[in-house]
Amino acid sequence: MRAEISFGKSLIGILFVGLAAASCTTTSKPAATAANTKTKQGQAAKVTFNYTAKDRECLQRAMYFESQHSDEDGYMAVGTVVMNRLTSGAYPPSICGVVAQKRQFAPGVMTREVKPQAETELATAADAILIKGARHPAVKDAMFFHTDGLKFPYDNMHYVTVAGGNAFYEKRDANGTLETPPPLPSYEVAMNYVPGESMLPPQFEALIPSEVPVPLPAPDPMATASTGQMRITAPVTSPETSVEPEPGMPIAIPIPRPAYDSVMLGESLPANGG
């Protein structure tokens, strides 16, 4: 009897533990779902910047000339500085505006020739930044750089890395706080490609009408060559509409055609008189 009671208690205990475990598993699912929802919402919140083919070229030019034609590491470091400036809000709102800003990047960065052998590597680096959101990890929030090896007597130059022959630094005060607006991290930035008008072939521009053409009537097959030189000063809306002559224009008055018998008589008179 005692054995049966002990077995019954053990069975009840097992059932209780199973129910408790099942209830814990059931209540934990909504919490996980809520966490996943918050993560997805956080990832969806991005600031979108538009860029054109010209902006992509400007980015490549900055990477090429400022990194002293170095390598992908140098390209990515300079490109990260350009994107940091773009997303900080303290510089022009376009990539070309950032690169072409006066007294900021190397002289002639917008006009000098890029060697053809560097174009493939430059295109790869530019696409990694614009399409994949890649950044040079060591550049961090730096928006400034100078040739490596130079020294300046300023206390706010917080150096972060050296790449492509340049030393990159952030401007921070004595407390370590950025003195410039911080750039957006790459995961909060979305780059939207916008085709520019300059990408249209020239023949497409010629096909775009500047104004709505005025419909003209079909030429009359019975008209003579002289009537083809007449200028139409107003659109013709119906066959009954007449064209008013301009001031000073000679008006031809038609002469009635003589009867058939008179014409025949006039033509026979000279022969009889001879």
C-alpha positions as CSV (number, residue, x, y, z in Angstrom):
1,M,0.0,0.0,0.0
2,R,2.8,2.4,0.9
3,A,4.5,1.5,-2.3
4,E,1.4,2.4,-4.3
5,I,1.1,5.7,-2.5
6,S,4.7,6.5,-3.1
7,F,4.4,5.6,-6.8
8,G,1.3,7.8,-7.0
9,K,3.2,10.8,-5.5
10,S,6.1,10.3,-7.8
11,L,3.7,10.2,-10.8
12,I,2.0,13.4,-9.7
13,G,5.4,15.0,-9.2
14,I,6.5,14.1,-12.7
15,L,3.3,15.4,-14.2
16,F,3.6,18.7,-12.4
17,V,7.2,19.2,-13.5
18,G,6.2,18.4,-17.1
19,L,3.4,21.0,-17.0
20,A,5.6,23.6,-15.5
21,A,8.2,23.0,-18.2
22,A,5.6,23.2,-20.9
23,S,4.2,26.5,-19.5
24,C,7.7,28.0,-19.4
25,T,8.3,27.1,-23.0
26,T,5.0,28.5,-24.1
27,T,5.5,31.9,-22.3
28,S,9.0,32.5,-23.7
29,K,7.9,32.5,-27.3
30,P,6.2,35.9,-27.4
31,A,9.2,37.5,-25.7
32,A,11.5,36.1,-28.5
33,T,9.1,37.3,-31.2
34,A,9.0,40.8,-29.7
35,A,12.8,40.9,-29.6
36,N,13.0,39.9,-33.3
37,T,10.4,42.5,-34.2
38,K,12.4,45.2,-32.5
39,T,15.6,44.1,-34.2
40,K,13.9,44.2,-37.7
41,Q,12.4,47.6,-37.0
42,G,15.9,48.9,-35.9
43,Q,17.4,47.6,-39.1
44,A,14.7,49.1,-41.3
45,A,15.4,52.7,-40.0
46,K,17.9,54.0,-42.5
47,V,18.8,57.4,-43.9
48,T,18.8,57.4,-47.7
49,F,21.3,59.4,-49.8
50,N,21.0,59.6,-53.5
51,Y,24.0,59.3,-55.8
52,T,24.6,59.5,-59.6
53,A,27.2,58.1,-61.9
54,K,29.0,61.5,-61.5
55,D,29.1,61.0,-57.8
56,R,30.6,57.6,-58.2
57,E,33.3,59.1,-60.4
58,C,34.0,61.8,-57.8
59,L,34.4,59.1,-55.1
60,Q,36.8,57.2,-57.3
61,R,38.8,60.4,-58.0
62,A,39.1,61.2,-54.3
63,M,40.3,57.7,-53.5
64,Y,42.8,57.7,-56.3
65,F,44.5,61.0,-55.9
66,E,44.3,61.3,-52.2
67,S,45.8,57.8,-51.5
68,Q,48.7,58.6,-53.9
69,H,47.6,55.8,-56.3
70,S,48.2,53.2,-53.6
71,D,46.0,50.2,-53.1
72,E,42.6,49.0,-52.1
73,D,43.4,49.7,-48.4
74,G,44.2,53.3,-49.1
75,Y,41.2,53.6,-51.5
76,M,38.8,52.4,-48.8
77,A,40.3,54.7,-46.1
78,V,39.8,57.8,-48.2
79,G,36.4,56.6,-49.4
80,T,35.3,56.2,-45.8
81,V,36.3,59.8,-45.0
82,V,34.2,61.0,-47.9
83,M,31.2,59.0,-46.7
84,N,31.8,60.1,-43.1
85,R,31.6,63.7,-44.3
86,L,28.5,63.1,-46.4
87,T,26.6,61.5,-43.5
88,S,27.7,63.9,-40.8
89,G,25.5,66.8,-42.0
90,A,28.4,69.3,-41.7
91,Y,29.5,69.1,-45.3
92,P,27.7,69.3,-48.7
93,P,24.9,66.8,-49.2
94,S,26.3,65.0,-52.2
95,I,29.5,63.1,-52.9
96,C,30.7,65.4,-55.6
97,G,29.9,68.4,-53.3
98,V,32.1,66.9,-50.6
99,V,35.0,66.0,-53.0
100,A,34.9,69.3,-54.9
101,Q,34.7,71.5,-51.8
102,K,37.4,74.2,-51.9
103,R,40.6,73.7,-49.9
104,Q,39.6,70.3,-48.6
105,F,41.0,67.7,-51.0
106,A,44.0,67.6,-53.3
107,P,44.2,70.3,-56.0
108,G,43.0,69.0,-59.4
109,V,41.1,66.1,-57.9
110,M,38.2,66.8,-60.3
111,T,40.2,67.4,-63.4
112,R,43.4,65.3,-63.5
113,E,43.7,62.1,-65.4
114,V,43.1,58.7,-63.8
115,K,45.3,56.1,-65.2
116,P,43.4,53.3,-67.0
117,Q,45.2,50.5,-65.1
118,A,43.7,51.7,-61.8
119,E,40.1,51.9,-63.0
120,T,39.1,48.3,-62.2
121,E,40.4,48.4,-58.6
122,L,38.8,51.8,-58.1
123,A,35.4,50.6,-59.4
124,T,35.5,47.6,-57.0
125,A,36.3,49.8,-54.0
126,A,33.6,52.4,-55.0
127,D,30.9,49.7,-55.5
128,A,31.9,48.1,-52.1
129,I,31.2,51.5,-50.4
130,L,28.1,52.5,-52.3
131,I,26.3,49.2,-52.9
132,K,27.5,47.0,-50.0
133,G,28.0,49.7,-47.4
134,A,31.6,48.7,-46.8
135,R,33.9,51.0,-44.7
136,H,37.5,50.9,-43.6
137,P,37.2,49.5,-40.1
138,A,40.2,51.4,-38.7
139,V,39.1,54.8,-39.9
140,K,36.1,54.9,-37.5
141,D,34.6,58.5,-37.3
142,A,37.7,60.2,-38.9
143,M,36.9,63.0,-41.3
144,F,40.4,64.3,-41.7
145,F,43.8,63.0,-42.8
146,H,47.2,64.3,-44.0
147,T,50.4,62.8,-45.5
148,D,51.9,60.4,-43.0
149,G,55.1,61.7,-41.3
150,L,53.9,65.3,-41.0
151,K,53.6,66.8,-37.5
152,F,51.2,69.5,-36.3
153,P,51.1,71.3,-33.0
154,Y,47.4,70.7,-32.3
155,D,46.0,68.8,-29.3
156,N,42.7,67.9,-30.9
157,M,44.1,65.5,-33.5
158,H,43.2,62.0,-32.4
159,Y,44.9,59.6,-34.8
160,V,43.2,56.3,-35.6
161,T,45.1,54.7,-38.4
162,V,47.6,55.0,-41.3
163,A,46.7,53.7,-44.8
164,G,47.7,54.6,-48.3
165,G,50.4,56.9,-47.2
166,N,48.0,59.0,-45.1
167,A,47.5,59.5,-41.4
168,F,43.8,59.6,-40.5
169,Y,42.5,61.4,-37.4
170,E,39.4,62.6,-35.5
171,K,39.0,66.0,-34.0
172,R,38.4,65.5,-30.2
173,D,38.5,67.8,-27.3
174,A,40.4,67.2,-24.0
175,N,37.5,65.0,-22.8
176,G,37.6,62.8,-25.9
177,T,34.4,64.2,-27.3
178,L,34.1,64.7,-31.1
179,E,34.3,68.3,-32.1
180,T,32.4,67.6,-35.3
181,P,29.0,66.1,-35.9
182,P,29.4,62.3,-35.8
183,P,28.9,60.5,-39.1
184,L,26.2,57.8,-39.4
185,P,27.3,54.2,-39.1
186,S,27.1,52.3,-42.4
187,Y,24.2,50.1,-41.2
188,E,22.1,53.3,-40.8
189,V,22.9,54.5,-44.4
190,A,21.2,53.5,-47.6
191,M,22.6,54.6,-50.9
192,N,20.0,55.1,-53.7
193,Y,21.3,55.2,-57.3
194,V,19.6,57.9,-59.4
195,P,20.4,57.9,-63.2
196,G,21.3,61.4,-64.3
197,E,20.1,63.2,-67.5
198,S,23.7,63.1,-68.8
199,M,23.5,59.4,-69.2
200,L,20.9,59.7,-72.0
201,P,22.4,59.3,-75.5
202,P,22.3,62.5,-77.5
203,Q,19.8,61.2,-80.0
204,F,17.3,60.6,-77.1
205,E,17.4,64.3,-76.2
206,A,16.6,65.3,-79.8
207,L,13.5,63.1,-79.7
208,I,12.0,65.0,-76.8
209,P,9.7,67.8,-78.2
210,S,10.1,71.2,-76.7
211,E,6.4,72.1,-77.3
212,V,3.2,70.4,-78.6
213,P,3.2,70.5,-82.5
214,V,0.3,72.2,-84.2
215,P,-1.5,69.7,-86.6
216,L,-1.5,70.8,-90.2
217,P,-3.9,69.7,-93.0
218,A,-2.7,67.3,-95.7
219,P,-1.5,69.0,-98.9
220,D,-3.9,69.3,-101.7
221,P,-2.8,67.3,-104.7
222,M,-4.4,69.8,-107.1
223,A,-2.4,72.7,-105.7
224,T,0.3,74.4,-107.8
225,A,3.9,75.0,-106.9
226,S,3.2,78.7,-106.0
227,T,0.6,77.8,-103.4
228,G,3.2,75.6,-101.6
229,Q,5.0,78.8,-100.5
230,M,2.0,80.3,-98.7
231,R,2.6,80.6,-94.9
232,I,-0.2,79.4,-92.6
233,T,-0.5,81.9,-89.7
234,A,-3.1,79.9,-87.7
235,P,-3.9,76.2,-87.3
236,V,-6.6,75.0,-89.6
237,T,-9.6,73.5,-87.8
238,S,-12.1,72.9,-90.6
239,P,-12.2,73.0,-94.4
240,E,-14.4,76.1,-94.3
241,T,-11.9,78.2,-92.4
242,S,-10.3,80.9,-94.7
243,V,-6.8,82.3,-94.4
244,E,-6.7,86.1,-94.0
245,P,-4.0,87.7,-96.2
246,E,-1.3,89.7,-94.6
247,P,-1.4,93.6,-95.1
248,G,0.3,94.5,-98.4
249,M,-0.1,91.1,-99.9
250,P,-1.2,91.2,-103.6
251,I,-4.5,89.5,-104.1
252,A,-5.2,87.6,-107.4
253,I,-8.7,88.2,-108.7
254,P,-9.8,85.3,-110.9
255,I,-11.2,86.2,-114.4
256,P,-14.3,84.4,-115.5
257,R,-13.6,81.8,-118.2
258,P,-15.1,82.7,-121.6
259,A,-17.7,80.4,-123.2
260,Y,-16.5,77.5,-125.3
261,D,-17.9,79.0,-128.6
262,S,-16.1,82.3,-128.1
263,V,-12.8,80.5,-127.5
264,M,-13.1,78.5,-130.7
265,L,-14.1,81.6,-132.6
266,G,-11.1,83.6,-131.3
267,E,-8.7,81.0,-132.2
268,S,-10.1,80.7,-135.8
269,L,-10.2,84.4,-136.6
270,P,-6.4,84.9,-137.2
271,A,-6.3,82.0,-139.6
272,N,-9.2,83.4,-141.7
273,G,-7.7,86.9,-141.8
274,G,-4.3,85.7,-143.1
